[in-house]
Amino acid sequence: MTAPLDQATLRAEMLAALQAALAPQQLELIDDSHLHAGHAGAREGAHFTVRIVAAAFAGRARVARHRLVYDALRPWMSDGVHALAIDARAPGEA
């Protein structure tokens, strides 16, 4: 088993993976871990919110959009990330 990544490295790797997989027009990855300090899941990994706008989401249902995000972040979902809130939109969506 490898050593856990520090939060900054984890965030940077996740941003790079989302850029590579989805070529977003807008991308924001917020580390919300500090908001969950003291709850059981905080010991299991980081908490993030991703806000992403990408052409890859056009014509796709919410679940399919989330699946694309999870697929891009799969390496970290079982090793480093405990929770991920996703706001995935196609260009032009409010």
PyMOL commands that place a pseudoatom at each C-alpha (Angstrom):
pseudoatom trace, name=CA, resn=MET, resi=1, chain=A, elem=C, hetatm=0, pos=[0.000, 0.000, 0.000]
pseudoatom trace, name=CA, resn=THR, resi=2, chain=A, elem=C, hetatm=0, pos=[1.309, 3.447, -0.870]
pseudoatom trace, name=CA, resn=ALA, resi=3, chain=A, elem=C, hetatm=0, pos=[1.444, 6.349, 1.554]
pseudoatom trace, name=CA, resn=PRO, resi=4, chain=A, elem=C, hetatm=0, pos=[-1.603, 8.629, 1.447]
pseudoatom trace, name=CA, resn=LEU, resi=5, chain=A, elem=C, hetatm=0, pos=[-1.244, 11.776, -0.639]
pseudoatom trace, name=CA, resn=ASP, resi=6, chain=A, elem=C, hetatm=0, pos=[-1.274, 15.148, 1.055]
pseudoatom trace, name=CA, resn=GLN, resi=7, chain=A, elem=C, hetatm=0, pos=[-4.393, 17.219, 0.286]
pseudoatom trace, name=CA, resn=ALA, resi=8, chain=A, elem=C, hetatm=0, pos=[-2.630, 19.581, -2.138]
pseudoatom trace, name=CA, resn=THR, resi=9, chain=A, elem=C, hetatm=0, pos=[-1.147, 16.719, -4.178]
pseudoatom trace, name=CA, resn=LEU, resi=10, chain=A, elem=C, hetatm=0, pos=[-4.442, 14.835, -4.163]
pseudoatom trace, name=CA, resn=ARG, resi=11, chain=A, elem=C, hetatm=0, pos=[-6.299, 17.922, -5.416]
pseudoatom trace, name=CA, resn=ALA, resi=12, chain=A, elem=C, hetatm=0, pos=[-3.689, 18.594, -8.117]
pseudoatom trace, name=CA, resn=GLU, resi=13, chain=A, elem=C, hetatm=0, pos=[-3.834, 15.015, -9.393]
pseudoatom trace, name=CA, resn=MET, resi=14, chain=A, elem=C, hetatm=0, pos=[-7.629, 15.058, -9.456]
pseudoatom trace, name=CA, resn=LEU, resi=15, chain=A, elem=C, hetatm=0, pos=[-7.677, 18.365, -11.373]
pseudoatom trace, name=CA, resn=ALA, resi=16, chain=A, elem=C, hetatm=0, pos=[-5.227, 16.981, -13.928]
pseudoatom trace, name=CA, resn=ALA, resi=17, chain=A, elem=C, hetatm=0, pos=[-7.319, 13.825, -14.381]
pseudoatom trace, name=CA, resn=LEU, resi=18, chain=A, elem=C, hetatm=0, pos=[-10.518, 15.818, -14.923]
pseudoatom trace, name=CA, resn=GLN, resi=19, chain=A, elem=C, hetatm=0, pos=[-8.751, 18.088, -17.424]
pseudoatom trace, name=CA, resn=ALA, resi=20, chain=A, elem=C, hetatm=0, pos=[-7.383, 15.105, -19.342]
pseudoatom trace, name=CA, resn=ALA, resi=21, chain=A, elem=C, hetatm=0, pos=[-10.621, 13.122, -19.379]
pseudoatom trace, name=CA, resn=LEU, resi=22, chain=A, elem=C, hetatm=0, pos=[-13.216, 15.848, -19.964]
pseudoatom trace, name=CA, resn=ALA, resi=23, chain=A, elem=C, hetatm=0, pos=[-11.412, 18.940, -21.363]
pseudoatom trace, name=CA, resn=PRO, resi=24, chain=A, elem=C, hetatm=0, pos=[-13.689, 21.234, -19.330]
pseudoatom trace, name=CA, resn=GLN, resi=25, chain=A, elem=C, hetatm=0, pos=[-14.402, 24.847, -20.187]
pseudoatom trace, name=CA, resn=GLN, resi=26, chain=A, elem=C, hetatm=0, pos=[-14.694, 25.561, -16.478]
pseudoatom trace, name=CA, resn=LEU, resi=27, chain=A, elem=C, hetatm=0, pos=[-13.419, 23.524, -13.563]
pseudoatom trace, name=CA, resn=GLU, resi=28, chain=A, elem=C, hetatm=0, pos=[-13.411, 24.142, -9.846]
pseudoatom trace, name=CA, resn=LEU, resi=29, chain=A, elem=C, hetatm=0, pos=[-12.383, 21.546, -7.274]
pseudoatom trace, name=CA, resn=ILE, resi=30, chain=A, elem=C, hetatm=0, pos=[-12.990, 22.624, -3.700]
pseudoatom trace, name=CA, resn=ASP, resi=31, chain=A, elem=C, hetatm=0, pos=[-11.522, 20.764, -0.745]
pseudoatom trace, name=CA, resn=ASP, resi=32, chain=A, elem=C, hetatm=0, pos=[-14.359, 20.648, 1.810]
pseudoatom trace, name=CA, resn=SER, resi=33, chain=A, elem=C, hetatm=0, pos=[-12.529, 18.355, 4.226]
pseudoatom trace, name=CA, resn=HIS, resi=34, chain=A, elem=C, hetatm=0, pos=[-12.304, 20.983, 6.956]
pseudoatom trace, name=CA, resn=LEU, resi=35, chain=A, elem=C, hetatm=0, pos=[-16.118, 21.146, 7.058]
pseudoatom trace, name=CA, resn=HIS, resi=36, chain=A, elem=C, hetatm=0, pos=[-16.261, 17.467, 8.026]
pseudoatom trace, name=CA, resn=ALA, resi=37, chain=A, elem=C, hetatm=0, pos=[-13.620, 17.377, 10.754]
pseudoatom trace, name=CA, resn=GLY, resi=38, chain=A, elem=C, hetatm=0, pos=[-14.742, 15.153, 13.595]
pseudoatom trace, name=CA, resn=HIS, resi=39, chain=A, elem=C, hetatm=0, pos=[-17.199, 13.010, 11.660]
pseudoatom trace, name=CA, resn=ALA, resi=40, chain=A, elem=C, hetatm=0, pos=[-16.377, 9.367, 11.024]
pseudoatom trace, name=CA, resn=GLY, resi=41, chain=A, elem=C, hetatm=0, pos=[-15.839, 9.729, 7.267]
pseudoatom trace, name=CA, resn=ALA, resi=42, chain=A, elem=C, hetatm=0, pos=[-13.207, 12.408, 7.779]
pseudoatom trace, name=CA, resn=ARG, resi=43, chain=A, elem=C, hetatm=0, pos=[-10.781, 9.676, 8.832]
pseudoatom trace, name=CA, resn=GLU, resi=44, chain=A, elem=C, hetatm=0, pos=[-11.477, 7.724, 5.644]
pseudoatom trace, name=CA, resn=GLY, resi=45, chain=A, elem=C, hetatm=0, pos=[-10.422, 10.427, 3.193]
pseudoatom trace, name=CA, resn=ALA, resi=46, chain=A, elem=C, hetatm=0, pos=[-10.971, 13.886, 1.822]
pseudoatom trace, name=CA, resn=HIS, resi=47, chain=A, elem=C, hetatm=0, pos=[-14.249, 15.578, 0.931]
pseudoatom trace, name=CA, resn=PHE, resi=48, chain=A, elem=C, hetatm=0, pos=[-14.458, 17.535, -2.321]
pseudoatom trace, name=CA, resn=THR, resi=49, chain=A, elem=C, hetatm=0, pos=[-16.963, 19.509, -4.375]
pseudoatom trace, name=CA, resn=VAL, resi=50, chain=A, elem=C, hetatm=0, pos=[-16.395, 19.614, -8.122]
pseudoatom trace, name=CA, resn=ARG, resi=51, chain=A, elem=C, hetatm=0, pos=[-18.081, 22.183, -10.348]
pseudoatom trace, name=CA, resn=ILE, resi=52, chain=A, elem=C, hetatm=0, pos=[-17.413, 21.414, -13.978]
pseudoatom trace, name=CA, resn=VAL, resi=53, chain=A, elem=C, hetatm=0, pos=[-18.693, 22.607, -17.353]
pseudoatom trace, name=CA, resn=ALA, resi=54, chain=A, elem=C, hetatm=0, pos=[-17.772, 20.405, -20.307]
pseudoatom trace, name=CA, resn=ALA, resi=55, chain=A, elem=C, hetatm=0, pos=[-19.108, 19.653, -23.772]
pseudoatom trace, name=CA, resn=ALA, resi=56, chain=A, elem=C, hetatm=0, pos=[-18.928, 15.948, -22.870]
pseudoatom trace, name=CA, resn=PHE, resi=57, chain=A, elem=C, hetatm=0, pos=[-22.037, 16.446, -20.706]
pseudoatom trace, name=CA, resn=ALA, resi=58, chain=A, elem=C, hetatm=0, pos=[-24.253, 17.780, -23.512]
pseudoatom trace, name=CA, resn=GLY, resi=59, chain=A, elem=C, hetatm=0, pos=[-27.319, 15.599, -24.002]
pseudoatom trace, name=CA, resn=ARG, resi=60, chain=A, elem=C, hetatm=0, pos=[-26.467, 13.360, -21.050]
pseudoatom trace, name=CA, resn=ALA, resi=61, chain=A, elem=C, hetatm=0, pos=[-28.594, 12.751, -17.981]
pseudoatom trace, name=CA, resn=ARG, resi=62, chain=A, elem=C, hetatm=0, pos=[-27.315, 13.737, -14.552]
pseudoatom trace, name=CA, resn=VAL, resi=63, chain=A, elem=C, hetatm=0, pos=[-26.354, 10.171, -13.649]
pseudoatom trace, name=CA, resn=ALA, resi=64, chain=A, elem=C, hetatm=0, pos=[-24.354, 9.767, -16.876]
pseudoatom trace, name=CA, resn=ARG, resi=65, chain=A, elem=C, hetatm=0, pos=[-22.540, 13.050, -16.192]
pseudoatom trace, name=CA, resn=HIS, resi=66, chain=A, elem=C, hetatm=0, pos=[-21.653, 11.938, -12.692]
pseudoatom trace, name=CA, resn=ARG, resi=67, chain=A, elem=C, hetatm=0, pos=[-20.447, 8.600, -14.043]
pseudoatom trace, name=CA, resn=LEU, resi=68, chain=A, elem=C, hetatm=0, pos=[-18.021, 10.422, -16.372]
pseudoatom trace, name=CA, resn=VAL, resi=69, chain=A, elem=C, hetatm=0, pos=[-16.626, 12.392, -13.437]
pseudoatom trace, name=CA, resn=TYR, resi=70, chain=A, elem=C, hetatm=0, pos=[-16.325, 9.275, -11.264]
pseudoatom trace, name=CA, resn=ASP, resi=71, chain=A, elem=C, hetatm=0, pos=[-14.631, 7.395, -14.121]
pseudoatom trace, name=CA, resn=ALA, resi=72, chain=A, elem=C, hetatm=0, pos=[-12.023, 10.159, -14.402]
pseudoatom trace, name=CA, resn=LEU, resi=73, chain=A, elem=C, hetatm=0, pos=[-11.412, 10.093, -10.652]
pseudoatom trace, name=CA, resn=ARG, resi=74, chain=A, elem=C, hetatm=0, pos=[-11.646, 6.348, -10.078]
pseudoatom trace, name=CA, resn=PRO, resi=75, chain=A, elem=C, hetatm=0, pos=[-8.032, 5.921, -8.835]
pseudoatom trace, name=CA, resn=TRP, resi=76, chain=A, elem=C, hetatm=0, pos=[-8.686, 8.312, -5.949]
pseudoatom trace, name=CA, resn=MET, resi=77, chain=A, elem=C, hetatm=0, pos=[-12.245, 7.303, -5.050]
pseudoatom trace, name=CA, resn=SER, resi=78, chain=A, elem=C, hetatm=0, pos=[-11.105, 4.250, -3.123]
pseudoatom trace, name=CA, resn=ASP, resi=79, chain=A, elem=C, hetatm=0, pos=[-7.811, 5.713, -1.965]
pseudoatom trace, name=CA, resn=GLY, resi=80, chain=A, elem=C, hetatm=0, pos=[-7.915, 9.290, -0.729]
pseudoatom trace, name=CA, resn=VAL, resi=81, chain=A, elem=C, hetatm=0, pos=[-11.451, 10.554, -1.360]
pseudoatom trace, name=CA, resn=HIS, resi=82, chain=A, elem=C, hetatm=0, pos=[-14.308, 9.794, 0.990]
pseudoatom trace, name=CA, resn=ALA, resi=83, chain=A, elem=C, hetatm=0, pos=[-16.981, 12.061, -0.510]
pseudoatom trace, name=CA, resn=LEU, resi=84, chain=A, elem=C, hetatm=0, pos=[-17.495, 13.944, -3.766]
pseudoatom trace, name=CA, resn=ALA, resi=85, chain=A, elem=C, hetatm=0, pos=[-20.280, 16.413, -4.499]
pseudoatom trace, name=CA, resn=ILE, resi=86, chain=A, elem=C, hetatm=0, pos=[-20.689, 16.999, -8.233]
pseudoatom trace, name=CA, resn=ASP, resi=87, chain=A, elem=C, hetatm=0, pos=[-22.211, 19.889, -10.204]
pseudoatom trace, name=CA, resn=ALA, resi=88, chain=A, elem=C, hetatm=0, pos=[-21.709, 18.862, -13.851]
pseudoatom trace, name=CA, resn=ARG, resi=89, chain=A, elem=C, hetatm=0, pos=[-23.143, 21.013, -16.616]
pseudoatom trace, name=CA, resn=ALA, resi=90, chain=A, elem=C, hetatm=0, pos=[-22.917, 21.324, -20.369]
pseudoatom trace, name=CA, resn=PRO, resi=91, chain=A, elem=C, hetatm=0, pos=[-21.879, 24.676, -21.861]
pseudoatom trace, name=CA, resn=GLY, resi=92, chain=A, elem=C, hetatm=0, pos=[-24.757, 27.140, -21.871]
pseudoatom trace, name=CA, resn=GLU, resi=93, chain=A, elem=C, hetatm=0, pos=[-26.589, 25.573, -18.934]
pseudoatom trace, name=CA, resn=ALA, resi=94, chain=A, elem=C, hetatm=0, pos=[-27.400, 27.935, -16.083]
for i in range(1, 94): cmd.bond("trace and resi %d" % i, "trace and resi %d" % (i + 1))
show_as sticks, trace
zoom trace
